[in-house]
Amino acid sequence: MYLQNLQQDEIFFPSEMKSLKSLTQMESRRGLENAIISNGKIVNVVSNSYGHIPNQLFFRKAEEMLTDAQLNFHKRTINKNDRSFITDFIIDDKSQFTVKNDKDLILPMLRFKNSYDGSEKTSGHFGFYREVCSNGLHVSQAEIEFSIKHSKNNTHLIMPRLNNLFDKFLDNEFYTITKKFDKMKEFKIIDTQEFVKAILDKTKLFRYECSDKNSDPSKKSREVIEILNYEALLLNEEPNLWLGYNAFNSVLHNVIKKSFGQQERLDKKLFDEVYAMA
């Protein structure tokens, strides 16, 4: 269901680097000579030595990698304020995995990031896509190694051959970490509120209580609890650590305002803390 309704933000609009002097008719200090213009807005100021890498170059080159590797994929694109962008390639082939429930499908995913405001490193990494919650899981450690040369006269991308990288990921990390998913599934959560409070005490992701004077669960805490209980009902199983992690993951990616990089780092921290309970 989710694979047919993936987010499809526009990421291929015009962008360019122009001198500030041409825009303002004023001199600028050294190191801040140029503006990055994205979809009609100035989103960054950079030096003369900087090489702008447009989405059209980076993401289409990434897609070529998957096509050349003859991988079947679904694509999701996310645009944050015309400044930072991701394209997720969800690999839809025999490399799928269920977490002890035929309705809980996990697929390997490749995420590529780019930004015009300097907030994200132009990069790519392996991860996982879970159909039930439609979120990407970024607990993978495998990075995609490629070099990017940011220079005014020679901006180009050197991408690796994906075939060997993807096969290595499947052989090593994909099946290793999905065993951890299974282990988390085996540990039941008796008290969902206490579970949420314990994880928030360790991660400081947000506050569990409404306020100093009101110890009831906050709005975000209630949302985690609701998602956890809903997925347990949807999958016809008791609340467990795997569903608990994914409930936090859903709120992290859909409610909390963080950059893509911050989301990925917090995702890994959440996973480690929940897995430590198993």
Residue, then its C-alpha position, 0 to 999 in steps of 0.5 A: m500500500y505505502l509503496q504506491n503512495l510514497q511522498q513525491d516532492e518536487i526537487f528538480f526546480p531551477s537553482e544556480m550560483k550568482s555573484l552577490k555583486s550582480l544581485t546587489q550592486m555592492e561589493s562583498r567581503r572575501g569568502l562570501e562572494n556568491a549566492i546560491i539561489s534555489n527556486g527563486k530564493i537565496v538559501n546560502v552565501v558561498s565563496n568563489s571556490y565553491g562548486h554548486i551541485p544541483n539536484q539534477l546532477f546528483f540525484r539523477k546520477a544516483e538513479e543511474m547507479l541503481t539502473d545500471a545495477q539492474l535493481n528494481f526500486h520505488k522512489r520517494t523524494i522529500n524537499k525541505n524548504d527548497r534547501s535540503f533534499i533526499t531521494d530514497f530508493i526502496i529496493d523491491d526485489k527478493s531481498q525483502f524480510t518480514v519480522k515474524n509477521d507476514k504483514d511487517l515487511i522490511l525492504p533495503m533502502l538507499r538514501f541520497k542527500n543533498s543541500y543548497d544551504g550547507s545543512e547536509k553533506t552530499s552523500g548516500h547510505f544504506g538503510f531500511y524501509r518498513e511498509v507498515c509505518s512508511n518510514g525509513l530506518h537509518v540504523s545501518q552503518a554502511e555508507i556509500e563511498f563516493s567523492i564529490k569535488h566542489s570546485k568552480n571549474n570542475t564540479h563533478l561526481i565520481m560514483p562507485r559501482l553499486n552492484n558489489l556494494f549492495d551485495k555486500f550490504l545484503d550479505n553482511e548488514f541486512y541480515t545481521i540487523t534484521k536478526k536484531f529486529d526479530k529479537m526486539k519483537e520477542f520482548k513484550i512491553i507490559d506498560t507502554q507508558e513506562f516504556v515511553k518514559a524510560i526511553l525518553d529519560k535515556t534519549k532526551l528526545f523530548r519531554y515525557e510530561c506535559s509540564d513541571k506541574n502536570s505529570d500526564p504524558s505530553k502530546k508527543s508522548r501520547e502520540v508514541i503510545e497511540i502509534l504503538n498500540y495501533e500497530a500492535l492492533l494492526l498486526n494482531e500482536e502484543p506491544n513489543l520493543w520492535l513496535g516501540y522503536n518504530a513508534f518513536n521513529s514515526v514521531l521523530h520523522n513526522v512530528i519533530k522538526k529536525s534536519f535529515g542528518q539529525q533524524e538519522r543520528l537520533d534514529k540510531k540512538l533510539f534503536d540502540e537504547v530500545y535494543a539494549m532492553a532486549 
